[in-house]
Amino acid sequence: MTDKPLLAVTIGDPSGIGPEVVAKSLQNRSMYTLMRPVLIGSVLCAQKALNDINSTDTVIEVASPSDVKAEPGLIEVISPSDWEGTKFPTGEHDAGSGSASHLWVEEAAKMCMSGQVAGMVTAPVNKESWFMGGSKDTGHMEVFKRLSKSNYVATMLVSGSLRCMHLSTHKSLIDACKYVTTENILTALQLTDEKFKDWGFKNPRIAVAALNPHASDNGLIGDEEAREITPAVKIASEKGLNVTGPHPADTIFNQAASGKHDVVLVMYHDQGHIAIKVYGAEESVTVNLGLPFLRTSVDHGTAFDIAGKGIADETSMIEALKLGASLASRKGLHT
């Protein structure tokens, strides 16, 4: 028996850099002291990725998570489909790559929900290729919500000491603004407080970012702060949450990164993503909150332009693996 968590690692879109960053990450043998990784994807793709980086590691197919040995130098792959043996194109959108990577994500999620693995870590997929392959899901989160029947799932980005919880993600800007309601903000605040306490924060300090410039300047630039955000902060505070805001978005991220706040609740996708990627793009990791299982992910795309060249940076994948292992081991929100 071992106390190292067993994590399902999806290899992402086989036409992109996903297989490569996974393979490179597992060349870092310290990963095996933290977790027991099993790849969900294709043996052929894993072998190609190892060849691209001139690795002599051995790839084997295993039938189920219970068969995993987790030995450094041994890349174990569960190949749950008829896609095994397919030679996917490199560096371009492809229906087959989209269909295969979508299936691998679904299978990993099912392993999580059945308790076969302690959580999952995902490499990047391509939404256009998913669409070409017949998927109606617009991203990982939509797959997980559908399979788990979760009512509310949120995305948080982490890079070092800066953590951004997103009120919404894959919405147009106009729809994201409509989503800024007292009820939705309260739901996000309560989930954030709950998860951070699970992760060892006794009294999480949550800062709420404003939607409008200068937090609306007392209503001169929009009224969402007074109409929706401030009431949510007030109600949450009355419920005992340690919440402040709305804070002007041009100053709150520096304050959070310096340690004044544990997490910032941002109002829409780019508000949080830009802050994280300016602060530390290479180290940034995605974490989903509200699912019945653990999922962390790289915070970058498929990078078709450099796929197959052996030059992709694996830092984000390493951080995603480390954070996944830490959370699965209940050691807290750190890498």
Secondary structure by P-SEA (a helix, b strand, c coil): cccbbbbbbbbcccccaaaaaaaaaaccccccccccccccccaaaaaaaaaaacccbbbbbbcccccccccccbbbbbbcccccccccccccccaaaaaaaaaaaaaaaaaaaaccccbbbbccccaaaaaaaccccccaaaaaaaaacccbbbbbbbcccbbbbbccccccaaaaaaaccaaaaaaaaaaaaaaaaaacccccbbbbbbccccccccccccccccccaaaaaaaaaaaccccccccccccaaaaaaaccccccccccccaaaaaaaaaccccbbbbbccccbbbbbbcccccccccccccccaaaaaaaaaaaaaaaacccccc
